[in-house]
Amino acid sequence: MAPVPQQPPATQTPPAEPLSAPYTFPHHKLKRRVSSLDRVPVVLVACGSFSPITVLHLQMFEMTQRYVQDTAFQVVGSYLSPVSDAYNKPSLARAHHRVAMCSLAVEDGTGIMVDPWETLRCNQAGEPVYTRTVDTLRHFDHEINDVLGGIQALDGSHKRARIVLLIGADVAMTMSDPNLWSPSDLDVILGCYGAFIVERPTQTDIQKALEPLKHYDKIWVVSSFYNDVSSTKIRAQLQNRETVMDLPKLVYEYIKLHGLYQGSSLQGQQKDGR
């Protein structure tokens, strides 16, 4: 088994901006107990625009689950956390559409949950605010370990779940850019929580992506297969009215029903490399 670093220390609580709608943290698929005493409970969190969510996003969870079987980790929860409308990424569908598409994508027998918390955060004027990845991880840490009390071990004690970011190697490549990722944020994300990085063989040289991050010891690389699926490619196919094969069926039907990705797109600067 691969060695597992000690559990992360207590971190700051997430920011307390108001929310634009009533909110309950989703935990209906969270496993509240580990299967053996030596297993470290892990919660996978994938942050992103998901505009739209693709089959590859879902496969990243599956590949990581298989990878984890040969470690001392046990995945007890898997989450999608869509960014808010304040992200201002080109071609970003409105948050309620993206949350709905994510929910449709995971409703058919997956263990993945959708947390709309990022999309609901707003300022005093009711406008959506941007949430840094580090604060999203703190949010999950707080809800699962402080509010819910962590995960029960076989001896009846409770362990803090390790919250781990799940990203593709293309996102890892951006982490060396201080204009996208604050070094102090990375110290918490990769130094405290950790990240599973799924290879994207057709897009990114994984060794090149990891070189600037080699001083962090909480990075685990998940091998992947050849796959050139991307939300950008799918948006282009939708705009050109081409056949789209890499969307969950219910998501494709939702996009057609609401006429998404057919007109002009929002323009703006990306943040956090997401």
C-alpha positions as protocol buffer text, in pm:
chain_id: "A"
residue {
  index: 1
  type: MET
  ca { x: 0 y: 0 z: 0 }
}
residue {
  index: 2
  type: ALA
  ca { x: 113 y: 354 z: -71 }
}
residue {
  index: 3
  type: PRO
  ca { x: 205 y: 551 z: 242 }
}
residue {
  index: 4
  type: VAL
  ca { x: -54 y: 792 z: 375 }
}
residue {
  index: 5
  type: PRO
  ca { x: 52 y: 1120 z: 539 }
}
residue {
  index: 6
  type: GLN
  ca { x: -106 y: 1215 z: 868 }
}
residue {
  index: 7
  type: GLN
  ca { x: -444 y: 1382 z: 872 }
}
residue {
  index: 8
  type: PRO
  ca { x: -439 y: 1756 z: 801 }
}
residue {
  index: 9
  type: PRO
  ca { x: -445 y: 1991 z: 1098 }
}
residue {
  index: 10
  type: ALA
  ca { x: -747 y: 2202 z: 1178 }
}
residue {
  index: 11
  type: THR
  ca { x: -788 y: 2483 z: 927 }
}
residue {
  index: 12
  type: GLN
  ca { x: -977 y: 2808 z: 909 }
}
residue {
  index: 13
  type: THR
  ca { x: -1352 y: 2792 z: 868 }
}
residue {
  index: 14
  type: PRO
  ca { x: -1489 y: 2891 z: 526 }
}
residue {
  index: 15
  type: PRO
  ca { x: -1600 y: 3250 z: 455 }
}
residue {
  index: 16
  type: ALA
  ca { x: -1941 y: 3342 z: 589 }
}
residue {
  index: 17
  type: GLU
  ca { x: -2097 y: 3549 z: 313 }
}
residue {
  index: 18
  type: PRO
  ca { x: -2478 y: 3524 z: 293 }
}
residue {
  index: 19
  type: LEU
  ca { x: -2639 y: 3268 z: 65 }
}
residue {
  index: 20
  type: SER
  ca { x: -2895 y: 3356 z: -202 }
}
residue {
  index: 21
  type: ALA
  ca { x: -3123 y: 3060 z: -121 }
}
residue {
  index: 22
  type: PRO
  ca { x: -3185 y: 2812 z: 161 }
}
residue {
  index: 23
  type: TYR
  ca { x: -2903 y: 2559 z: 180 }
}
residue {
  index: 24
  type: THR
  ca { x: -2847 y: 2216 z: 331 }
}
residue {
  index: 25
  type: PHE
  ca { x: -2514 y: 2040 z: 291 }
}
residue {
  index: 26
  type: PRO
  ca { x: -2571 y: 1721 z: 87 }
}
residue {
  index: 27
  type: HIS
  ca { x: -2454 y: 1407 z: 264 }
}
residue {
  index: 28
  type: HIS
  ca { x: -2711 y: 1145 z: 162 }
}
residue {
  index: 29
  type: LYS
  ca { x: -2445 y: 938 z: -21 }
}
residue {
  index: 30
  type: LEU
  ca { x: -2168 y: 999 z: 232 }
}
residue {
  index: 31
  type: LYS
  ca { x: -2042 y: 678 z: 393 }
}
residue {
  index: 32
  type: ARG
  ca { x: -2037 y: 745 z: 765 }
}
residue {
  index: 33
  type: ARG
  ca { x: -1814 y: 451 z: 858 }
}
residue {
  index: 34
  type: VAL
  ca { x: -1486 y: 308 z: 727 }
}
residue {
  index: 35
  type: SER
  ca { x: -1463 y: -63 z: 655 }
}
residue {
  index: 36
  type: SER
  ca { x: -1140 y: -133 z: 848 }
}
residue {
  index: 37
  type: LEU
  ca { x: -939 y: 22 z: 1130 }
}
residue {
  index: 38
  type: ASP
  ca { x: -637 y: 110 z: 918 }
}
residue {
  index: 39
  type: ARG
  ca { x: -830 y: 291 z: 645 }
}
residue {
  index: 40
  type: VAL
  ca { x: -812 y: 670 z: 618 }
}
residue {
  index: 41
  type: PRO
  ca { x: -1148 y: 817 z: 510 }
}
residue {
  index: 42
  type: VAL
  ca { x: -1118 y: 1040 z: 204 }
}
residue {
  index: 43
  type: VAL
  ca { x: -1365 y: 1278 z: 44 }
}
residue {
  index: 44
  type: LEU
  ca { x: -1307 y: 1367 z: -322 }
}
residue {
  index: 45
  type: VAL
  ca { x: -1399 y: 1721 z: -426 }
}
residue {
  index: 46
  type: ALA
  ca { x: -1398 y: 1825 z: -792 }
}
residue {
  index: 47
  type: CYS
  ca { x: -1433 y: 2200 z: -840 }
}
residue {
  index: 48
  type: GLY
  ca { x: -1501 y: 2353 z: -1180 }
}
residue {
  index: 49
  type: SER
  ca { x: -1736 y: 2526 z: -1415 }
}
residue {
  index: 50
  type: PHE
  ca { x: -1894 y: 2202 z: -1548 }
}
residue {
  index: 51
  type: SER
  ca { x: -2029 y: 2393 z: -1844 }
}
residue {
  index: 52
  type: PRO
  ca { x: -2136 y: 2135 z: -1934 }
}
residue {
  index: 53
  type: ILE
  ca { x: -2042 y: 1834 z: -1724 }
}
residue {
  index: 54
  type: THR
  ca { x: -1907 y: 1548 z: -1938 }
}
residue {
  index: 55
  type: VAL
  ca { x: -1862 y: 1175 z: -1906 }
}
residue {
  index: 56
  type: LEU
  ca { x: -1492 y: 1237 z: -1843 }
}
residue {
  index: 57
  type: HIS
  ca { x: -1571 y: 1436 z: -1528 }
}
residue {
  index: 58
  type: LEU
  ca { x: -1756 y: 1131 z: -1396 }
}
residue {
  index: 59
  type: GLN
  ca { x: -1485 y: 890 z: -1511 }
}
residue {
  index: 60
  type: MET
  ca { x: -1227 y: 1085 z: -1310 }
}
residue {
  index: 61
  type: PHE
  ca { x: -1406 y: 973 z: -995 }
}
residue {
  index: 62
  type: GLU
  ca { x: -1417 y: 612 z: -1116 }
}
residue {
  index: 63
  type: MET
  ca { x: -1047 y: 608 z: -1203 }
}
residue {
  index: 64
  type: THR
  ca { x: -957 y: 757 z: -865 }
}
residue {
  index: 65
  type: GLN
  ca { x: -1172 y: 503 z: -683 }
}
residue {
  index: 66
  type: ARG
  ca { x: -978 y: 224 z: -855 }
}
residue {
  index: 67
  type: TYR
  ca { x: -646 y: 389 z: -772 }
}
residue {
  index: 68
  type: VAL
  ca { x: -740 y: 424 z: -406 }
}
residue {
  index: 69
  type: GLN
  ca { x: -803 y: 51 z: -370 }
}
residue {
  index: 70
  type: ASP
  ca { x: -426 y: -3 z: -357 }
}
residue {
  index: 71
  type: THR
  ca { x: -367 y: 257 z: -86 }
}
residue {
  index: 72
  type: ALA
  ca { x: -461 y: 298 z: 279 }
}
residue {
  index: 73
  type: PHE
  ca { x: -735 y: 540 z: 177 }
}
residue {
  index: 74
  type: GLN
  ca { x: -1106 y: 464 z: 158 }
}
residue {
  index: 75
  type: VAL
  ca { x: -1327 y: 700 z: -41 }
}
residue {
  index: 76
  type: VAL
  ca { x: -1631 y: 780 z: 172 }
}
residue {
  index: 77
  type: GLY
  ca { x: -1768 y: 1071 z: -32 }
}
residue {
  index: 78
  type: SER
  ca { x: -1747 y: 1223 z: -381 }
}
residue {
  index: 79
  type: TYR
  ca { x: -1861 y: 1575 z: -467 }
}
residue {
  index: 80
  type: LEU
  ca { x: -1899 y: 1812 z: -760 }
}
residue {
  index: 81
  type: SER
  ca { x: -1876 y: 2178 z: -661 }
}
residue {
  index: 82
  type: PRO
  ca { x: -1975 y: 2405 z: -953 }
}
residue {
  index: 83
  type: VAL
  ca { x: -1837 y: 2759 z: -950 }
}
residue {
  index: 84
  type: SER
  ca { x: -2063 y: 3061 z: -919 }
}
residue {
  index: 85
  type: ASP
  ca { x: -2166 y: 3299 z: -1196 }
}
residue {
  index: 86
  type: ALA
  ca { x: -1898 y: 3539 z: -1069 }
}
residue {
  index: 87
  type: TYR
  ca { x: -1637 y: 3313 z: -1231 }
}
residue {
  index: 88
  type: ASN
  ca { x: -1685 y: 3496 z: -1564 }
}
residue {
  index: 89
  type: LYS
  ca { x: -1541 y: 3218 z: -1775 }
}
residue {
  index: 90
  type: PRO
  ca { x: -1621 y: 3225 z: -2148 }
}
residue {
  index: 91
  type: SER
  ca { x: -1926 y: 3015 z: -2238 }
}
residue {
  index: 92
  type: LEU
  ca { x: -2031 y: 2977 z: -1874 }
}
residue {
  index: 93
  type: ALA
  ca { x: -2396 y: 2873 z: -1849 }
}
residue {
  index: 94
  type: ARG
  ca { x: -2592 y: 3019 z: -1559 }
}
residue {
  index: 95
  type: ALA
  ca { x: -2532 y: 2849 z: -1227 }
}
residue {
  index: 96
  type: HIS
  ca { x: -2880 y: 2702 z: -1190 }
}
residue {
  index: 97
  type: HIS
  ca { x: -2841 y: 2528 z: -1526 }
}
residue {
  index: 98
  type: ARG
  ca { x: -2499 y: 2389 z: -1437 }
}
residue {
  index: 99
  type: VAL
  ca { x: -2617 y: 2262 z: -1098 }
}
residue {
  index: 100
  type: ALA
  ca { x: -2917 y: 2101 z: -1267 }
}
residue {
  index: 101
  type: MET
  ca { x: -2699 y: 1933 z: -1530 }
}
residue {
  index: 102
  type: CYS
  ca { x: -2459 y: 1803 z: -1264 }
}
residue {
  index: 103
  type: SER
  ca { x: -2751 y: 1667 z: -1064 }
}
residue {
  index: 104
  type: LEU
  ca { x: -2890 y: 1488 z: -1370 }
}
residue {
  index: 105
  type: ALA
  ca { x: -2547 y: 1342 z: -1449 }
}
residue {
  index: 106
  type: VAL
  ca { x: -2509 y: 1178 z: -1108 }
}
residue {
  index: 107
  type: GLU
  ca { x: -2863 y: 1070 z: -1030 }
}
residue {
  index: 108
  type: ASP
  ca { x: -2837 y: 732 z: -1202 }
}
residue {
  index: 109
  type: GLY
  ca { x: -2657 y: 502 z: -962 }
}
residue {
  index: 110
  type: THR
  ca { x: -2339 y: 702 z: -897 }
}
residue {
  index: 111
  type: GLY
  ca { x: -2201 y: 777 z: -552 }
}
residue {
  index: 112
  type: ILE
  ca { x: -2136 y: 1139 z: -646 }
}
residue {
  index: 113
  type: MET
  ca { x: -2315 y: 1433 z: -486 }
}
residue {
  index: 114
  type: VAL
  ca { x: -2357 y: 1791 z: -609 }
}
residue {
  index: 115
  type: ASP
  ca { x: -2295 y: 2074 z: -363 }
}
residue {
  index: 116
  type: PRO
  ca { x: -2439 y: 2410 z: -483 }
}
residue {
  index: 117
  type: TRP
  ca { x: -2277 y: 2610 z: -200 }
}
residue {
  index: 118
  type: GLU
  ca { x: -2035 y: 2800 z: -425 }
}
residue {
  index: 119
  type: THR
  ca { x: -2316 y: 2904 z: -659 }
}
residue {
  index: 120
  type: LEU
  ca { x: -2529 y: 3035 z: -371 }
}
residue {
  index: 121
  type: ARG
  ca { x: -2272 y: 3260 z: -204 }
}
residue {
  index: 122
  type: CYS
  ca { x: -2341 y: 3629 z: -259 }
}
residue {
  index: 123
  type: ASN
  ca { x: -2249 y: 3973 z: -131 }
}
residue {
  index: 124
  type: GLN
  ca { x: -2474 y: 4209 z: 63 }
}
residue {
  index: 125
  type: ALA
  ca { x: -2625 y: 4329 z: -265 }
}
residue {
  index: 126
  type: GLY
  ca { x: -2726 y: 3974 z: -355 }
}
residue {
  index: 127
  type: GLU
  ca { x: -2468 y: 3944 z: -633 }
}
residue {
  index: 128
  type: PRO
  ca { x: -2277 y: 3615 z: -674 }
}
residue {
  index: 129
  type: VAL
  ca { x: -1923 y: 3610 z: -537 }
}
residue {
  index: 130
  type: TYR
  ca { x: -1624 y: 3406 z: -645 }
}
residue {
  index: 131
  type: THR
  ca { x: -1501 y: 3133 z: -409 }
}
residue {
  index: 132
  type: ARG
  ca { x: -1135 y: 3035 z: -403 }
}
residue {
  index: 133
  type: THR
  ca { x: -1066 y: 2663 z: -420 }
}
residue {
  index: 134
  type: VAL
  ca { x: -900 y: 2670 z: -78 }
}
residue {
  index: 135
  type: ASP
  ca { x: -1220 y: 2807 z: 76 }
}
residue {
  index: 136
  type: THR
  ca { x: -1428 y: 2540 z: -96 }
}
residue {
  index: 137
  type: LEU
  ca { x: -1210 y: 2271 z: 61 }
}
residue {
  index: 138
  type: ARG
  ca { x: -1241 y: 2442 z: 400 }
}
residue {
  index: 139
  type: HIS
  ca { x: -1618 y: 2438 z: 353 }
}
residue {
  index: 140
  type: PHE
  ca { x: -1619 y: 2061 z: 301 }
}
residue {
  index: 141
  type: ASP
  ca { x: -1379 y: 2012 z: 592 }
}
residue {
  index: 142
  type: HIS
  ca { x: -1607 y: 2215 z: 818 }
}
residue {
  index: 143
  type: GLU
  ca { x: -1933 y: 2048 z: 711 }
}
residue {
  index: 144
  type: ILE
  ca { x: -1807 y: 1690 z: 723 }
}
residue {
  index: 145
  type: ASN
  ca { x: -1564 y: 1700 z: 1014 }
}
residue {
  index: 146
  type: ASP
  ca { x: -1697 y: 1976 z: 1239 }
}
residue {
  index: 147
  type: VAL
  ca { x: -2073 y: 1974 z: 1174 }
}
residue {
  index: 148
  type: LEU
  ca { x: -2125 y: 1603 z: 1102 }
}
residue {
  index: 149
  type: GLY
  ca { x: -1850 y: 1488 z: 1338 }
}
residue {
  index: 150
  type: GLY
  ca { x: -1629 y: 1305 z: 1089 }
}
residue {
  index: 151
  type: ILE
  ca { x: -1637 y: 937 z: 995 }
}
residue {
  index: 152
  type: GLN
  ca { x: -1683 y: 652 z: 1239 }
}
residue {
  index: 153
  type: ALA
  ca { x: -1412 y: 387 z: 1274 }
}
residue {
  index: 154
  type: LEU
  ca { x: -1484 y: 22 z: 1350 }
}
residue {
  index: 155
  type: ASP
  ca { x: -1391 y: 73 z: 1714 }
}
residue {
  index: 156
  type: GLY
  ca { x: -1658 y: 341 z: 1752 }
}
residue {
  index: 157
  type: SER
  ca { x: -1421 y: 637 z: 1749 }
}
residue {
  index: 158
  type: HIS
  ca { x: -1449 y: 911 z: 1491 }
}
residue {
  index: 159
  type: LYS
  ca { x: -1184 y: 1013 z: 1239 }
}
residue {
  index: 160
  type: ARG
  ca { x: -1151 y: 1336 z: 1050 }
}
residue {
  index: 161
  type: ALA
  ca { x: -1207 y: 1270 z: 682 }
}
residue {
  index: 162
  type: ARG
  ca { x: -926 y: 1388 z: 459 }
}
residue {
  index: 163
  type: ILE
  ca { x: -1068 y: 1633 z: 205 }
}
residue {
  index: 164
  type: VAL
  ca { x: -880 y: 1593 z: -124 }
}
residue {
  index: 165
  type: LEU
  ca { x: -908 y: 1799 z: -442 }
}
residue {
  index: 166
  type: LEU
  ca { x: -971 y: 1600 z: -761 }
}
residue {
  index: 167
  type: ILE
  ca { x: -834 y: 1762 z: -1077 }
}
residue {
  index: 168
  type: GLY
  ca { x: -704 y: 1683 z: -1422 }
}
residue {
  index: 169
  type: ALA
  ca { x: -339 y: 1729 z: -1514 }
}
residue {
  index: 170
  type: ASP
  ca { x: -440 y: 2026 z: -1730 }
}
residue {
  index: 171
  type: VAL
  ca { x: -548 y: 2211 z: -1416 }
}
residue {
  index: 172
  type: ALA
  ca { x: -234 y: 2102 z: -1230 }
}
residue {
  index: 173
  type: MET
  ca { x: -33 y: 2263 z: -1510 }
}
residue {
  index: 174
  type: THR
  ca { x: -184 y: 2603 z: -1420 }
}
residue {
  index: 175
  type: MET
  ca { x: -86 y: 2581 z: -1053 }
}
residue {
  index: 176
  type: SER
  ca { x: 260 y: 2721 z: -1120 }
}
residue {
  index: 177
  type: ASP
  ca { x: 102 y: 3048 z: -1239 }
}
residue {
  index: 178
  type: PRO
  ca { x: 77 y: 3289 z: -942 }
}
residue {
  index: 179
  type: ASN
  ca { x: -176 y: 3496 z: -1138 }
}
residue {
  index: 180
  type: LEU
  ca { x: -416 y: 3203 z: -1118 }
}
residue {
  index: 181
  type: TRP
  ca { x: -321 y: 3037 z: -791 }
}
residue {
  index: 182
  type: SER
  ca { x: -200 y: 3213 z: -479 }
}
residue {
  index: 183
  type: PRO
  ca { x: 113 y: 3041 z: -339 }
}
residue {
  index: 184
  type: SER
  ca { x: -37 y: 3069 z: 11 }
}
residue {
  index: 185
  type: ASP
  ca { x: -353 y: 2896 z: -114 }
}
residue {
  index: 186
  type: LEU
  ca { x: -147 y: 2617 z: -269 }
}
residue {
  index: 187
  type: ASP
  ca { x: 32 y: 2567 z: 62 }
}
residue {
  index: 188
  type: VAL
  ca { x: -306 y: 2479 z: 212 }
}
residue {
  index: 189
  type: ILE
  ca { x: -451 y: 2295 z: -89 }
}
residue {
  index: 190
  type: LEU
  ca { x: -146 y: 2076 z: -154 }
}
residue {
  index: 191
  type: GLY
  ca { x: 31 y: 2105 z: 179 }
}
residue {
  index: 192
  type: CYS
  ca { x: -268 y: 2040 z: 405 }
}
residue {
  index: 193
  type: TYR
  ca { x: -545 y: 1875 z: 204 }
}
residue {
  index: 194
  type: GLY
  ca { x: -383 y: 1717 z: -102 }
}
residue {
  index: 195
  type: ALA
  ca { x: -484 y: 1643 z: -460 }
}
residue {
  index: 196
  type: PHE
  ca { x: -551 y: 1347 z: -682 }
}
residue {
  index: 197
  type: ILE
  ca { x: -436 y: 1445 z: -1031 }
}
residue {
  index: 198
  type: VAL
  ca { x: -581 y: 1245 z: -1317 }
}
residue {
  index: 199
  type: GLU
  ca { x: -356 y: 1223 z: -1621 }
}
residue {
  index: 200
  type: ARG
  ca { x: -472 y: 1377 z: -1950 }
}
residue {
  index: 201
  type: PRO
  ca { x: -230 y: 1205 z: -2192 }
}
residue {
  index: 202
  type: THR
  ca { x: -354 y: 1391 z: -2499 }
}
residue {
  index: 203
  type: GLN
  ca { x: -329 y: 1735 z: -2337 }
}
residue {
  index: 204
  type: THR
  ca { x: -62 y: 1751 z: -2069 }
}
residue {
  index: 205
  type: ASP
  ca { x: 282 y: 1614 z: -1991 }
}
residue {
  index: 206
  type: ILE
  ca { x: 222 y: 1503 z: -1633 }
}
residue {
  index: 207
  type: GLN
  ca { x: 589 y: 1529 z: -1532 }
}
residue {
  index: 208
  type: LYS
  ca { x: 604 y: 1883 z: -1666 }
}
residue {
  index: 209
  type: ALA
  ca { x: 288 y: 1969 z: -1475 }
}
residue {
  index: 210
  type: LEU
  ca { x: 425 y: 1828 z: -1149 }
}
residue {
  index: 211
  type: GLU
  ca { x: 777 y: 1972 z: -1165 }
}
residue {
  index: 212
  type: PRO
  ca { x: 686 y: 2310 z: -1005 }
}
residue {
  index: 213
  type: LEU
  ca { x: 485 y: 2124 z: -737 }
}
residue {
  index: 214
  type: LYS
  ca { x: 746 y: 1864 z: -640 }
}
residue {
  index: 215
  type: HIS
  ca { x: 801 y: 2014 z: -294 }
}
residue {
  index: 216
  type: TYR
  ca { x: 446 y: 1912 z: -196 }
}
residue {
  index: 217
  type: ASP
  ca { x: 408 y: 1554 z: -70 }
}
residue {
  index: 218
  type: LYS
  ca { x: 30 y: 1523 z: -79 }
}
residue {
  index: 219
  type: ILE
  ca { x: -10 y: 1473 z: -454 }
}
residue {
  index: 220
  type: TRP
  ca { x: -120 y: 1141 z: -601 }
}
residue {
  index: 221
  type: VAL
  ca { x: -119 y: 1081 z: -977 }
}
residue {
  index: 222
  type: VAL
  ca { x: -400 y: 866 z: -1118 }
}
residue {
  index: 223
  type: SER
  ca { x: -325 y: 694 z: -1448 }
}
residue {
  index: 224
  type: SER
  ca { x: -575 y: 756 z: -1725 }
}
residue {
  index: 225
  type: PHE
  ca { x: -656 y: 623 z: -2070 }
}
residue {
  index: 226
  type: TYR
  ca { x: -650 y: 812 z: -2399 }
}
residue {
  index: 227
  type: ASN
  ca { x: -938 y: 1058 z: -2394 }
}
residue {
  index: 228
  type: ASP
  ca { x: -974 y: 1393 z: -2567 }
}
residue {
  index: 229
  type: VAL
  ca { x: -1310 y: 1486 z: -2415 }
}
residue {
  index: 230
  type: SER
  ca { x: -1341 y: 1845 z: -2295 }
}
residue {
  index: 231
  type: SER
  ca { x: -1624 y: 2085 z: -2219 }
}
residue {
  index: 232
  type: THR
  ca { x: -1473 y: 2326 z: -2475 }
}
residue {
  index: 233
  type: LYS
  ca { x: -1492 y: 2064 z: -2750 }
}
residue {
  index: 234
  type: ILE
  ca { x: -1847 y: 1972 z: -2655 }
}
residue {
  index: 235
  type: ARG
  ca { x: -1962 y: 2337 z: -2655 }
}
residue {
  index: 236
  type: ALA
  ca { x: -1822 y: 2374 z: -3007 }
}
residue {
  index: 237
  type: GLN
  ca { x: -2007 y: 2060 z: -3117 }
}
residue {
  index: 238
  type: LEU
  ca { x: -2330 y: 2193 z: -2967 }
}
residue {
  index: 239
  type: GLN
  ca { x: -2289 y: 2533 z: -3132 }
}
residue {
  index: 240
  type: ASN
  ca { x: -2225 y: 2363 z: -3467 }
}
residue {
  index: 241
  type: ARG
  ca { x: -2521 y: 2130 z: -3407 }
}
residue {
  index: 242
  type: GLU
  ca { x: -2297 y: 1827 z: -3442 }
}
residue {
  index: 243
  type: THR
  ca { x: -2367 y: 1491 z: -3280 }
}
residue {
  index: 244
  type: VAL
  ca { x: -2239 y: 1488 z: -2922 }
}
residue {
  index: 245
  type: MET
  ca { x: -2139 y: 1150 z: -2778 }
}
residue {
  index: 246
  type: ASP
  ca { x: -1958 y: 1248 z: -2459 }
}
residue {
  index: 247
  type: LEU
  ca { x: -2243 y: 1388 z: -2251 }
}
residue {
  index: 248
  type: PRO
  ca { x: -2460 y: 1194 z: -2009 }
}
residue {
  index: 249
  type: LYS
  ca { x: -2792 y: 1135 z: -2187 }
}
residue {
  index: 250
  type: LEU
  ca { x: -3001 y: 1334 z: -1940 }
}
residue {
  index: 251
  type: VAL
  ca { x: -2757 y: 1627 z: -1959 }
}
residue {
  index: 252
  type: TYR
  ca { x: -2775 y: 1630 z: -2340 }
}
residue {
  index: 253
  type: GLU
  ca { x: -3155 y: 1632 z: -2325 }
}
residue {
  index: 254
  type: TYR
  ca { x: -3147 y: 1918 z: -2072 }
}
residue {
  index: 255
  type: ILE
  ca { x: -2916 y: 2124 z: -2295 }
}
residue {
  index: 256
  type: LYS
  ca { x: -3146 y: 2073 z: -2595 }
}
residue {
  index: 257
  type: LEU
  ca { x: -3455 y: 2157 z: -2389 }
}
residue {
  index: 258
  type: HIS
  ca { x: -3309 y: 2487 z: -2265 }
}
residue {
  index: 259
  type: GLY
  ca { x: -3118 y: 2581 z: -2580 }
}
residue {
  index: 260
  type: LEU
  ca { x: -2785 y: 2614 z: -2400 }
}
residue {
  index: 261
  type: TYR
  ca { x: -2452 y: 2689 z: -2574 }
}
residue {
  index: 262
  type: GLN
  ca { x: -2617 y: 2820 z: -2888 }
}
residue {
  index: 263
  type: GLY
  ca { x: -2556 y: 3195 z: -2864 }
}
residue {
  index: 264
  type: SER
  ca { x: -2294 y: 3444 z: -2751 }
}
residue {
  index: 265
  type: SER
  ca { x: -2095 y: 3361 z: -2439 }
}
residue {
  index: 266
  type: LEU
  ca { x: -1987 y: 3550 z: -2133 }
}
residue {
  index: 267
  type: GLN
  ca { x: -1633 y: 3681 z: -2153 }
}
residue {
  index: 268
  type: GLY
  ca { x: -1400 y: 3730 z: -1862 }
}
residue {
  index: 269
  type: GLN
  ca { x: -1079 y: 3628 z: -1693 }
}
residue {
  index: 270
  type: GLN
  ca { x: -1049 y: 3284 z: -1540 }
}
residue {
  index: 271
  type: LYS
  ca { x: -938 y: 3252 z: -1180 }
}
residue {
  index: 272
  type: ASP
  ca { x: -790 y: 2962 z: -986 }
}
residue {
  index: 273
  type: GLY
  ca { x: -723 y: 2784 z: -1314 }
}
residue {
  index: 274
  type: ARG
  ca { x: -1056 y: 2605 z: -1291 }
}
